[in-house]
């Protein structure tokens, strides 16, 4: 499945995406992230290996993401899918590209020494949209 063309533009906008995973106790966990897409049609976002969300996705690759169009708060896109793969980002190339998109800067300004970043790639399997 791919994201419907009528709503794919939201992925290119400066929209904050809420990523929901299932935690170790079975409860959902939701976190806002920056997101984009890759050439394979995956929805992409960055995490550090120390985050609970990273551990959640390793244990259970099911994920849901949703965002409201920043230009029309009555328009939204939800994507449910499975993590296709998690790639290491040792040079911070992906998070730097997200910093450029979201902040207009070349380098991600919140990097901490010792952070090990990854790029999560989600294969869309179901979408819901409105507006």
SVG drawing of the C-alpha trace seen along z (x, -y; Angstrom):
<svg xmlns="http://www.w3.org/2000/svg" viewBox="-13 -28 43 36">
<polyline fill="none" stroke="black" stroke-width="0.4" points="0.0,0.0 1.1,-3.6 -0.1,-6.8 -3.0,-8.3 -1.8,-10.9 -4.4,-13.4 -2.7,-13.3 1.0,-12.5 1.8,-16.2 1.5,-16.2 4.7,-14.1 6.6,-16.8 5.4,-19.6 6.7,-20.7 4.2,-18.6 4.9,-16.9 4.1,-13.2 2.8,-11.3 4.3,-7.9 2.5,-5.2 4.1,-2.0 3.3,0.7 5.4,0.6 6.7,3.6 3.6,3.5 1.2,3.6 0.3,-0.1 0.5,-2.4 3.2,-5.0 3.0,-8.1 5.8,-10.5 6.0,-13.5 8.7,-13.2 9.9,-14.8 9.2,-12.5 9.7,-12.1 9.7,-9.5 12.3,-7.5 12.5,-6.3 10.9,-3.0 7.7,-4.6 8.5,-4.1 7.7,-6.7 10.9,-7.6 11.9,-9.1 14.9,-9.2 15.4,-7.8 18.3,-7.2 19.1,-3.7 18.5,-4.7 14.9,-5.6 12.0,-3.5 10.4,-3.8 13.4,-2.1 13.1,0.8 9.4,1.0 9.9,1.2 12.5,4.0 10.0,6.0 7.0,5.2 7.4,3.6 3.7,2.5 3.5,-1.3 0.9,-4.0 1.8,-7.6 -0.5,-10.6 -0.2,-14.2 -2.4,-17.2 -1.7,-19.3 0.0,-22.5 -1.9,-24.5 -5.4,-23.1 -6.0,-21.7 -9.1,-19.9 -7.0,-17.8 -5.0,-14.8 -3.3,-11.6 -2.9,-8.5 -0.6,-5.7 -0.5,-2.2 2.2,0.2 5.2,2.3 8.8,1.3 10.4,2.6 13.9,2.0 15.9,-0.2 19.2,-1.5 22.1,-3.0 22.7,-6.7 26.3,-7.1 27.0,-10.3 23.6,-11.8 22.8,-12.4 19.1,-11.7 18.6,-13.7 20.5,-16.6 18.2,-16.4 15.2,-16.6 16.8,-19.6 17.1,-21.3 13.4,-20.6 12.0,-21.5 14.4,-24.2 16.2,-25.5 19.7,-24.5 22.3,-22.2 23.1,-20.3 20.8,-18.9 21.4,-21.2 20.3,-18.8 22.8,-16.0 24.4,-14.8 27.8,-13.1 27.3,-9.3 24.0,-9.4 23.6,-6.5 20.9,-7.5 18.9,-5.2 16.5,-5.8 13.2,-3.9 11.5,-2.9 7.8,-2.1 6.0,-0.3 2.4,-1.8 -0.2,0.9 -3.4,-1.1 -4.2,-4.8 -7.0,-7.0 -7.4,-10.5 -9.8,-13.4 -10.2,-16.9"/>
</svg>
